[in-house]
Amino acid sequence: VHLGESGGGSVQAGGSLKLSCELSRYINCDMGWFRQAPGKERELVSMISTAGIITYTDSVKGRFTISRDNTKNTLYLQMSSLKTDDTAVYYCAACVYYSGGRPSATDWGQGTQVTVSS
């Protein structure tokens, strides 16, 4: 499945951005958003399961909201109260799984840059 992201950009701390990820077709699997900052490992920011169960990494709880619109084959990530530490390339991912305790996915978007300035 092809994943096309949009919505990244530059914003000041405290601002908001909404990322979108359009899938080329419906796929019935767990979806997620990952991010990778320079010099850091990729991390799973949020995931939404096929059953609608949602998880967030601790650093974004209360600030980010993941959602999925199956009628539009689109995954979203609403980001609010952004911090400079949120600066990273954000990746949409389909069919999230864990291997050796580390999250990964079978399909990835191309990534979209989010830059938060102070």
N, C-alpha and C positions, 0 to 999 in steps of 0.2 A: 504494500500500500504506500502511496506517495503522500507525504505530509508537507504542507506549505504554511510556513509561519508568517505572521505579520504583526505589527504593533509595537515593535521595539523603538528605541530612540533615546534621547537625552532629556533628563528632567532634573530639577533641583530637589534636594532632600526635602521630604515631606510631601512631595507630589505623588501623582498616580499615573499608571499606565495600564493598558489592557492588551494582553497578548492573545492572538487568535491562531488557531492551527486548523486548517481545512484539510480533511482527508479525502483522498481520491475516491474512496468508497467506504461504506459502513464496514466496520470490523468489530466483532464482539470479543473484546479483550480489555484488560486493564490499561488505562491511559495515564500518562504522567508528563510532568514538566521537570526537566533537569536543568542545571546551570553549571557553568564552569568559569571561574574567575582566573585571571592570569596567575600562574604559579601554584594553582590549587587543583585538587582533584575534583572531578565531576561529582555533583551531589544531586540526589533526588529531592526536589523542592516540594512537590505535591503529587499525589496520585489519586485517581478515582477508579474504583473497581466497577466491573460490570453490574454489580449489585448496588452500586451507588455509595459504597463505603469510601470515605475521603480521609486522607491522612496528609499531614504537613510536617515538614521539618520544623524543629522548635523555633528556629530563628525567624520564621515568617508567620507563625501562628498569630491569628488576630489581625493580620495585615493583608494577607493574600487569600484569594478565594478562587478555587478551581471549579469549573462547571463544564458540562458537556451537553450539547444539543444534537441528539441523534437524528433529528429531522433535517439538520443542515450538515451532518457529518463534521461537526466542528467542536474543537476543544478550546476552552478559554482559560486565561489566568488573569484575574483582576488583581492588580498590585497597588496597594495604597500605603501611605506613610512610608514612602521609600527612603532607604538609608544608603549611604555611600557604600556600605558593605554588600548591598544588593547588586552592585555593578558586576556584570558577567555576561557571557553569551548564554542565552536561554534556548533550550532545545525541547521541542515537542517529541514525545516518544509513544509508540504504540506497542502493546503487548509487553508491559513491564514484567520482569521476572527477577528472581534473586538467584545468584550463583555464588557459592562460597560466601554467603552473607552480604554480598554487594549487589545493589540493584543495577539492572541493565534493561535493554529492550531489544525487540527484534527489528523495529523500524524507527528511523529517526528523521526529523526535519533537518533543514540546512542550518538552523540556528539564527537567532536574531539578537543583536547587541542591545543591551540595556545599560545605560550609563547614568549614574546618579551623582550629581555634583553637590558640594557643600555650599 
